[in-house]
Amino acid sequence: MLLRMALRDLLRMKKRSLAVISVVAVSVLLLQFGASYVDGFRDKIQKQTVRESGHLRIAARGYDAKIDLLPLEPNLRWNAALADSLARLPFVRSVRPMLRFGALVNSPERTLEMQLAGTTPDAARAIWGRLERSVVDGAFLDGPNQVMLGNNAAELLNIRAGEKIILLTSDVYGGMSAVEPVVRGVFRSLNEDEDATLLLAELGTLQKPRARGACDFGDTRTYCP
């Protein structure tokens, strides 16, 4: 009975019924599209965060209290035994050392304050593979004494791939230290802040100005299946 009455009312004013049905259908479609877009964006951010920070981050005691300042101390003493012991854990897929700190990046034209991140070329490719696909000049890190930076920073510094820059920072003793790497590549990502402030480097390049040898790392990123 109720179904017949509903059908009769719908058919009595077809244009109005069609308009209402169309509005409801479009509204539901837009809501579903919005929800799917937000879910996809959140999933992408989560995967990118895990890829760049790892499932588990191991740092020296006291490091997290200063992490916003990208401190030079305290740091882990890294060695092959530690790497092997972590890699042998049943839930660990890979272990990647990471060194982060702030420094002044100098070219003949200008000086910028940037955030430096150093790791091995293979680890850099696994962590920042999206930037390898965004290289607009030169190539991705593949050897010692190399750095990469964003297009915005490269334009401000007026440098291109193949040229040298100077990284100036304080070492762990409080003195000033510098290193002169080669710009291996320039990337353009979808993040303007990243393009302007992030500098990726081969790990040994960032260990040189720290004056503590090749065993110091800010933290260790552990990736699980």
C-alpha positions as CSV (number, residue, x, y, z in Angstrom):
1,M,0.0,0.0,0.0
2,L,2.7,2.5,1.0
3,L,4.8,1.5,-1.9
4,R,2.0,2.1,-4.4
5,M,1.3,5.5,-2.8
6,A,5.0,6.5,-3.1
7,L,5.2,5.4,-6.7
8,R,2.0,7.3,-7.5
9,D,3.3,10.5,-5.9
10,L,6.6,10.2,-7.8
11,L,4.9,9.7,-11.1
12,R,2.4,12.4,-10.5
13,M,5.1,15.2,-10.6
14,K,7.9,13.6,-12.7
15,K,10.0,16.8,-13.1
16,R,10.0,17.6,-9.4
17,S,10.7,13.9,-8.5
18,L,13.6,13.8,-11.0
19,A,15.0,17.0,-9.6
20,V,15.0,15.8,-6.0
21,I,16.5,12.4,-7.0
22,S,19.2,14.2,-9.0
23,V,20.1,16.5,-6.1
24,V,20.3,13.6,-3.7
25,A,22.4,11.5,-6.1
26,V,24.9,14.3,-6.8
27,S,25.1,15.1,-3.1
28,V,25.9,11.5,-2.2
29,L,28.4,11.3,-5.1
30,L,30.2,14.5,-3.8
31,L,30.3,13.1,-0.3
32,Q,31.7,9.8,-1.4
33,F,34.3,11.6,-3.6
34,G,35.3,13.9,-0.7
35,A,35.6,11.0,1.7
36,S,37.6,8.9,-0.7
37,Y,39.9,11.8,-1.4
38,V,40.6,12.5,2.3
39,D,41.1,8.7,2.9
40,G,43.6,8.5,0.0
41,F,45.5,11.6,1.1
42,R,45.7,10.4,4.7
43,D,46.9,7.0,3.5
44,K,49.6,8.6,1.3
45,I,50.8,10.8,4.2
46,Q,51.0,7.8,6.5
47,K,52.9,5.7,4.0
48,Q,55.3,8.7,3.3
49,T,55.8,9.2,7.0
50,V,56.6,5.6,7.6
51,R,58.9,5.5,4.6
52,E,60.9,8.6,5.7
53,S,60.8,8.0,9.5
54,G,60.6,4.2,9.7
55,H,58.4,2.0,11.8
56,L,60.8,2.3,14.7
57,R,63.4,5.0,15.4
58,I,66.3,4.3,17.7
59,A,68.1,7.4,19.2
60,A,70.5,8.1,22.0
61,R,69.0,9.0,25.4
62,G,68.1,12.7,25.5
63,Y,68.1,13.2,21.8
64,D,64.3,13.4,21.5
65,A,64.2,16.3,24.0
66,K,66.2,18.4,21.5
67,I,65.0,16.8,18.3
68,D,63.2,20.0,17.1
69,L,66.6,21.8,17.2
70,L,68.3,19.0,15.1
71,P,71.0,18.7,17.7
72,L,74.6,17.4,17.1
73,E,74.5,15.6,20.4
74,P,73.7,13.1,21.8
75,N,74.2,10.6,19.0
76,L,74.5,6.8,18.6
77,R,77.9,5.1,18.2
78,W,77.1,3.0,15.1
79,N,79.0,-0.1,14.1
80,A,78.5,-3.3,12.1
81,A,77.7,-5.3,15.2
82,L,74.8,-3.1,16.1
83,A,73.5,-3.1,12.5
84,D,73.7,-6.9,12.4
85,S,72.0,-7.4,15.7
86,L,69.1,-5.2,14.7
87,A,68.8,-6.7,11.2
88,R,68.6,-10.2,12.7
89,L,65.5,-9.4,14.7
90,P,62.6,-11.4,13.1
91,F,60.3,-8.4,12.5
92,V,63.0,-6.1,11.0
93,R,63.2,-5.7,7.2
94,S,66.0,-3.1,7.0
95,V,68.0,-0.8,9.1
96,R,69.1,2.6,7.9
97,P,71.4,5.1,9.7
98,M,70.3,8.8,9.6
99,L,72.1,12.0,10.5
100,R,70.2,15.3,10.7
101,F,71.2,18.8,11.7
102,G,70.9,22.4,10.5
103,A,73.7,24.2,8.7
104,L,74.4,27.2,6.5
105,V,74.6,26.4,2.8
106,N,76.9,28.9,0.9
107,S,77.3,29.7,-2.7
108,P,79.1,32.7,-4.3
109,E,75.7,34.4,-4.5
110,R,74.0,33.7,-1.2
111,T,73.8,31.9,2.1
112,L,70.8,29.9,3.2
113,E,69.9,28.1,6.4
114,M,68.8,24.6,5.6
115,Q,68.0,21.2,7.2
116,L,70.5,18.5,6.3
117,A,69.7,14.8,6.1
118,G,72.4,12.3,5.5
119,T,72.2,8.5,4.8
120,T,73.6,6.0,2.4
121,P,72.7,6.4,-1.3
122,D,70.7,3.1,-1.3
123,A,68.8,4.2,1.8
124,A,68.2,7.6,0.4
125,R,66.7,6.1,-2.7
126,A,64.5,3.9,-0.6
127,I,63.4,6.7,1.7
128,W,63.1,9.6,-0.8
129,G,62.4,7.7,-4.0
130,R,59.7,10.2,-4.8
131,L,62.4,12.8,-5.1
132,E,64.4,10.7,-7.5
133,R,61.4,10.9,-9.8
134,S,61.3,14.7,-9.3
135,V,64.9,15.5,-10.4
136,V,64.9,18.4,-12.8
137,D,68.7,18.9,-13.0
138,G,71.4,16.3,-12.6
139,A,70.7,12.9,-11.0
140,F,70.0,11.3,-7.7
141,L,72.7,10.6,-5.0
142,D,74.9,7.7,-6.1
143,G,78.3,8.3,-4.5
144,P,80.5,10.1,-1.9
145,N,80.7,13.8,-1.3
146,Q,77.3,14.5,-3.0
147,V,74.3,16.5,-2.0
148,M,70.8,17.2,-3.5
149,L,68.6,20.1,-2.8
150,G,65.3,21.5,-4.0
151,N,64.6,23.8,-6.9
152,N,63.7,26.8,-4.8
153,A,67.0,26.6,-2.8
154,A,69.0,26.1,-6.0
155,E,67.4,29.2,-7.6
156,L,68.2,31.3,-4.5
157,L,71.7,30.0,-4.4
158,N,72.0,30.4,-8.2
159,I,73.7,26.9,-8.6
160,R,73.2,23.9,-10.8
161,A,74.0,20.3,-10.7
162,G,77.8,19.7,-11.0
163,E,78.7,22.8,-9.0
164,K,80.1,22.9,-5.5
165,I,78.6,24.5,-2.4
166,I,80.0,25.0,1.1
167,L,78.2,23.5,4.2
168,L,79.1,25.4,7.3
169,T,78.0,24.2,10.8
170,S,79.3,23.9,14.3
171,D,81.0,20.6,15.3
172,V,80.4,18.7,18.5
173,Y,83.1,20.7,20.2
174,G,81.5,24.0,19.5
175,G,83.8,25.2,16.8
176,M,83.0,25.9,13.2
177,S,83.5,23.3,10.5
178,A,82.9,23.2,6.8
179,V,82.8,20.7,3.9
180,E,82.6,21.4,0.1
181,P,80.4,18.8,-1.6
182,V,79.2,18.6,-5.2
183,V,75.6,19.2,-6.1
184,R,74.6,15.9,-7.6
185,G,71.0,16.9,-8.5
186,V,68.2,19.4,-8.0
187,F,64.6,18.2,-7.3
188,R,61.2,19.8,-7.6
189,S,58.6,18.3,-5.2
190,L,55.1,19.3,-4.4
191,N,56.2,20.8,-1.1
192,E,57.6,24.3,-1.4
193,D,59.1,24.2,2.1
194,E,60.9,21.0,1.3
195,D,62.2,22.5,-2.0
196,A,63.5,25.5,-0.1
197,T,65.0,24.0,3.1
198,L,65.8,20.3,2.7
199,L,69.3,19.2,1.6
200,L,69.9,15.4,1.1
201,A,73.5,14.2,1.4
202,E,75.6,11.1,1.2
203,L,76.2,10.1,4.9
204,G,80.0,10.5,4.8
205,T,79.6,14.1,3.6
206,L,77.8,15.1,6.7
207,Q,80.1,13.2,9.1
208,K,83.2,15.1,7.9
209,P,82.3,18.5,9.5
210,R,81.2,16.8,12.8
211,A,84.8,16.0,13.7
212,R,83.9,12.7,15.4
213,G,84.7,10.1,12.8
214,A,82.5,7.8,10.7
215,C,80.5,6.2,13.5
216,D,78.2,9.0,14.6
217,F,74.5,9.0,13.7
218,G,71.6,11.1,14.8
219,D,69.3,8.1,14.9
220,T,68.6,4.8,13.3
221,R,65.4,4.1,11.3
222,T,64.2,0.5,11.5
223,Y,61.7,-0.7,8.8
224,C,59.4,-3.7,9.5
225,P,57.4,-5.8,7.0
